[in-house]
């Protein structure tokens, strides 16, 4: 998603609409948290009042993330709305106090891809959980460990304490 400043100058006279479907393959390769994703629909508009280029965008799609308990695939809907602001090199910064971050455009080109990837990564929750009954991908046991549920622990006696359990049985 790249635009030259020449293309964006049309937004000085009227808003420039954006409606694209983007595939973030590089993000899939680099992120261990995302197993798969649909094409992300990027909609919004570009305005260019004064010297500041403003992208008002909305990202919508679906990510496949691992369940925190079972590692099963969880479909997670993505919906983000945000504004990004760009100032061409040599331009004077307009007097605006509500802007959090303004990117300086050093070349004559604005590439939104890294910014969109960062926004997607920031929206991924720390933990997602699969619905009950989902097929777990994590093994229930391994070398020197096993998955313990409350039901299995209820009447189970720790083998290290088995002799102590017999202490009161001597009568």
BELLIN-V674777 format. One record per backbone hydrogen bond with DSSP energy under -0.5 kcal/mol. NH is the residue of the N-H (numbers start at 1). CO is the residue of the C=O. E is the energy in kcal/mol with one decimal. If there is no record, write none. Layout:
nh:NH co:CO e:E
nh:NH co:CO e:E
This chain:
nh:3 co:110 e:-2.2
nh:5 co:108 e:-2.3
nh:8 co:4 e:-1.7
nh:9 co:5 e:-1.2
nh:10 co:7 e:-0.9
nh:11 co:8 e:-2.0
nh:12 co:9 e:-1.7
nh:13 co:10 e:-1.0
nh:14 co:10 e:-1.2
nh:16 co:46 e:-2.4
nh:17 co:15 e:-0.6
nh:18 co:44 e:-2.8
nh:20 co:42 e:-2.7
nh:22 co:20 e:-0.5
nh:22 co:40 e:-3.1
nh:24 co:22 e:-0.5
nh:25 co:23 e:-1.0
nh:28 co:24 e:-1.5
nh:29 co:25 e:-1.8
nh:30 co:26 e:-2.0
nh:31 co:27 e:-2.1
nh:35 co:33 e:-0.6
nh:35 co:64 e:-3.0
nh:36 co:64 e:-1.1
nh:38 co:62 e:-2.4
nh:40 co:22 e:-3.2
nh:41 co:39 e:-0.5
nh:41 co:60 e:-3.0
nh:42 co:20 e:-3.4
nh:42 co:40 e:-0.6
nh:43 co:41 e:-0.6
nh:43 co:58 e:-2.4
nh:44 co:18 e:-1.9
nh:45 co:56 e:-1.9
nh:46 co:16 e:-2.3
nh:47 co:54 e:-2.5
nh:48 co:11 e:-1.1
nh:52 co:49 e:-1.7
nh:53 co:51 e:-0.5
nh:53 co:86 e:-3.2
nh:54 co:47 e:-3.1
nh:54 co:52 e:-0.6
nh:55 co:84 e:-3.1
nh:56 co:45 e:-2.7
nh:56 co:54 e:-0.6
nh:57 co:55 e:-0.7
nh:57 co:82 e:-2.7
nh:58 co:43 e:-2.5
nh:59 co:80 e:-2.8
nh:60 co:41 e:-1.8
nh:61 co:78 e:-2.0
nh:63 co:76 e:-2.9
nh:64 co:36 e:-3.1
nh:65 co:63 e:-0.6
nh:65 co:74 e:-2.7
nh:66 co:33 e:-0.6
nh:67 co:72 e:-2.3
nh:68 co:128 e:-2.8
nh:71 co:67 e:-1.3
nh:74 co:65 e:-2.5
nh:76 co:63 e:-3.4
nh:76 co:74 e:-0.5
nh:78 co:61 e:-2.8
nh:80 co:59 e:-2.2
nh:82 co:57 e:-2.3
nh:84 co:55 e:-2.4
nh:85 co:101 e:-0.6
nh:86 co:53 e:-2.9
nh:87 co:103 e:-2.9
nh:88 co:51 e:-0.8
nh:89 co:105 e:-1.8
nh:91 co:88 e:-2.0
nh:96 co:94 e:-1.5
nh:103 co:85 e:-3.0
nh:105 co:87 e:-2.7
nh:106 co:104 e:-0.8
nh:110 co:3 e:-3.4
nh:111 co:109 e:-0.5
nh:112 co:1 e:-2.8
nh:112 co:110 e:-0.6
nh:116 co:112 e:-2.7
nh:117 co:113 e:-2.5
nh:118 co:114 e:-2.0
nh:119 co:115 e:-2.2
nh:120 co:116 e:-2.2
nh:121 co:117 e:-2.4
nh:122 co:118 e:-2.2
nh:123 co:119 e:-1.0
nh:123 co:120 e:-0.7
nh:124 co:120 e:-0.7
nh:124 co:121 e:-0.8
nh:134 co:131 e:-1.7
nh:137 co:70 e:-2.1
nh:138 co:70 e:-2.1
nh:142 co:145 e:-2.6
nh:145 co:142 e:-1.5
nh:147 co:140 e:-3.4
nh:153 co:149 e:-1.3
nh:154 co:150 e:-1.0
nh:156 co:153 e:-0.5
nh:161 co:158 e:-1.9
nh:162 co:159 e:-0.7
nh:165 co:161 e:-1.5
nh:166 co:162 e:-0.8
nh:167 co:164 e:-1.3
nh:169 co:166 e:-0.7
nh:170 co:166 e:-0.5
nh:170 co:167 e:-0.7
nh:171 co:169 e:-0.8
